[in-house]
Amino acid sequence: MLDNSASTSLVFSAVGNHQSPTIEDSIVDSLIAGESDHSILSDYILRSVHVTHRQDSINWILNAHTHYEFHPLTAVLSVNYFDRFLSASATSLEWDTGWKFQLLSVACLSLAAKMNEPEVPLLLDLQVSEPRFVFEPKSIQRMELWVMEKLNWRLRSVTPFDFIHYFILKLPQLYYTNEHHFHCKCADLIVKTIRVIDFLRFRPSVMAAAAVISGAGEGVEIPESYYEKVDKEMVRSCHQLMEEYLVDTCPSAGHKVRRLWRPEERAPTSPNGVLDVATCVSCDTGSDNAELVLSRIADEQDREAKRVRRNVQEEQP
């Protein structure tokens, strides 16, 4: 089991006349070893993924993310949960209605916020940006539990943010200039990648390495030691994709970097509310009952719609 708390450990080594912070190799090795536990299945991109629904879902997640000025990591975690759930769900190919994807989007953003944010909006308040469908809290809680079950309760995903500081330290000329601004620039690039499905073929460490190179620009020389932990050709390929889709042509997601992410800012090991969902939702989320879960949620939504229509009719003269 990967111990993410290791990512908070920093040691200092003397470099010239400076005390330059470095991250222990064992920490980075541990994070890299855990990447595959939080990735999509290899055939996910090759399947008949509902591209339009995925894009709509990510657009809503980013809009809600911007509305509440959530941390950049929260957006990345949300889409990580979203793709991993669909990757692990045999029923995902049969999803032919937008409300299922919208419900999944709300559940994934809610879980990510509980994992990473100090304050989390109520489930009804979380549904901003005029979504086509609005869900009751109990429906979202059912979906949250189903998502967690599909992800084997592995919500502390390894993301590119775990490696950004490591790769910046590989380029000391960047570290001693304006680290805060550079972190924000890399964070913006990483958040933008979640819109482009092609980036799913790259590991988080590779994406972090590519984001730092993109943020550094053409004038910074990249030493061979930079690629000690990652495949150089994969980094080059990811960097090229970033330059093609994000730096020059991809419009900004409207994302605000609310605060600088640093390795020591990891979320607590037992976030309030995440595991508590299991105690307030009484439904079987086994794969054999997947359609039953969706059917129950659909029934709940139908009953709520009928109740609203009834109230409207009663209020009419």
N, C-alpha and C positions, 0 to 999 in steps of 0.2 A: 504494500500500500504506500503510495506516495505521500510523504509528509510535507505538505505545502508550507508548514511553519518554518521549514528550513530556508525558504526563500527570504526570510526576514533577517537572516544572519549575515552580517557584513564583517569583513576583516580589513585591516589597513596594512599596506606594505609601503615601504619607503621607495619613492621613485625620484631620484635626483634630490632636490631640496624640498620636494612636496611630500605630503602625506596623502597618497592617492588611494581612495577606497577601491577595493577589488572584491569580487564575489568568488568564494571558494569554488574550485572545479567540481567538488563533490555535490554541491548544491545544484549547479547547472546540469551535471550528469543525471542527478535524480529527477529534475524537471523534464529533461529530454526523454528519460526512460518512461515517464508517465504520460507522454504526449499521446501515445496510441490508445490509452484508456479513455481519452476524452475526444476522440476523433470519429468522423463518420465512417461507415463501412465502405470498403474500396469500390463497391459497385453502385454507390448512391448516385453519383453524377451521371452514370451511364443509364440509369433507369429513366422511366418516363416521368420525370419530376414536373410538377405543375409550376412551370416557370412564372407564369403570370400571377398565380396565387402567392408564390414565394415572394415575388417582388412587391406585391401589395402588402403582404404581411410585414416585410422588412421596412417598407416606407412608413407603415403605421408605428412600428416599434421605434423608429428613429424620430418620428414626430412627437410621440409621447415622451421619449427620452429627452428631447430638446425642451419640451414644455416644462418638465420637472427639473431640468438642468442636472440630470443624473451624471454620474462618473462615466467616462468613456468605457471603462471595463464593463459596466452594466449592459451597454448596448451589445458588446461583443459576446458576453455570456448569454444574453437573450437569444441571439441568433445561433450560437453554438448549441443551446438546448433544442431550439427549433429544428435544426438540421439533424442533430443526433436522434431526436425522437422519430422524425420521418424516416431516417436511415434504418432504424431498428424496428419499424412498424411495417409488417406485411400489409396491413390495411391501408397504408398511406396512398397506394396507387389507386384505391377505390374512392378516395375523397374527391367528390365531384361538386361540392357545394362550398361557397365562400365562407359560410358561417363557421365551419369546422376549423378552417385556417385562422380565422379571426379569433376564435376561442383559444386555439393553440398559441397564438401570438400574445394574447393577454396573459395566459398562464405562464409562458416563458419569461415575459418581462417581469411579472410579479415575482417569480422565483429568483430571477437575477437580482432584482432590487432587494429582496430579503437577504440575499447572500452578500450584497456589497454596499448597500446604502444605510446610513445611520437612521434615516426616517423613510418610511414607506407609505405611500398614499393608500387609502381604503380602496378595496377592489372596484367599487363603483366609480370612485373618483379617478382611478387609474385609466379609465376608458375615455380618453379625451380625443380631440381631433375629429369629432363627428363621425365615429365609426358607423358602418352600415348596420351592425348588430351590437346590442348591448346585453350583457349577460349578468344574471344574478350571481352574487358571491358564492353560493353553494355550487353552482355549475362550474365556476372557475376553480373552486377548490377540488372538485372531482377531477377536473382536467389536470390540475397541478399534481395530484397524487398519481395519476396515470403517467404523467411525464416523468416523475421521479422514479417510478417503478421501471419504466422503459430504460432509463439512464442508469439503472442499478444504484441509484442514490448517489451517484458520483457527480455532485454539483460544483465542487471546487475545481473546475476545469483548468487545465494548463492552457494559457493563452499567450499571444505575442507580448503582452505587457509584462509577463514574467521574465522576459529576456532583454527588454529594451535597455535597461541600465547596464547589463552585462556588455552589450555590444557598443554602447556609448563609451564605456571605460576602455574598450579596445582602441578607441580613437581619442587619445588624451587631448589633442588639439581642439576637440569639440567640448570635452568636459570642462575645460578651464576657460571657455568663452561665455556662453549664455545657456547653461544647461536647462534651465526652466523653459525657455522659449523653444529649445530644441526638443525637449520631451513633448511639449504641446504639439509641435509640428508632426512628430512621429505618431502621436496618439490620433491626430486627425487623419493621417494616412491609413492607419490600421482600421479605424471606424469606417472609413469609406470602402475598404475592401469587402465588407460584409454584403454590399450590394451586388458584387460581381461573383457569380457562382464558380468561375474558373479558379478563384483563389482557394477553393476547398481542397485542391490537390496538394497544397503546400502545408508543411508542418508549422506550428506556431513559431518555433525557433527560426525557421527559414524566413518566415514573414517578418519577424522582428529584425533580423539581419538586413533584409532588403529595405525595410522602412527606414532604418538608420542611414543606409547608403543613399536612398532617395532624398532624405532630409538633409544630408550633408552636402549634396550637390556635386558638380563635376570637379571642383577644385581640391577636393580632399583625397589624398592617396590612401588606398586601402591595403594594409599589409597582409601578407599571406597568413600570419597568425590569427587574423580576423576570422578565418574559416576553419579554425581548429575543431570546432564542435558541430559544424554544419557542412553540408555538401555544397561546394563552391558553385557548381553548375546549376543546382536548384536555386540557389540564392540569386544567381544572375538571371535565371528565367523569371523568377518572381519579381525581381527588380525591374526587368524589362516590361512585365505586365503592369506594374505600378506606374511606370513612366508613360505607358501607352494609354491606360484607362483612367488613371487617377490624377496624376500631376498635371497633365496637359488638357485632358478632355473631360474628365468627370467633374460635374458641378458639385459644389460643396453641399454636404448634407444638412447644412444649417446647424451643425453641431457646435456647441459651446464647450470648451474645455474648462470645466468649473474649477478644478484644482489639479495640481501636479500629482501624478501617480508616482509613487516610489515603492521599492520592494517591501519596505517596512509597513506599508499601508494595507496589507492584506486584511481581508474581512476576518472577524472572529471565527473560531472553529465551530461554534454552535450558534449560528444566527438565530435570533428570535423569530419565531413564526414559521420557519421552514419545516422543521420536523413536527411542529405542532399541528400542521395541516392534517397529518395522518390521524390525529386524535379526534378531529372534528368532522371527518368525512367517513361515512360508512358505506363503502362500495368496494366490490372486488374488481381490481384492475388487472387481473391476469390477462395474458394475450388471448385466451379463449373467449374472454368476455369483452373484447374491445368494442364490438358493435353494440353490446348491451350498454356500455358506458355512454356511448354517443346517443343511443336511443333514449336513455334516461334523461340526458341533458336536453335533447330535442323535445321530449315531453314536457320538461320543466319550462323551457322557453315558450312552448305552445300554450301551456296553462297560463303563464304570465301575460302573454299577448292577449288571450281571451279575457283575462281579468281586467286589463287596461281598457279593452274595447267596451267591456261591460260598464266600467266606471264612467267612461266618456258618454255612453248612451244614457246612463242614469242622470248625468249632469245636464243633459240637453233638455230644454223646456218641452 
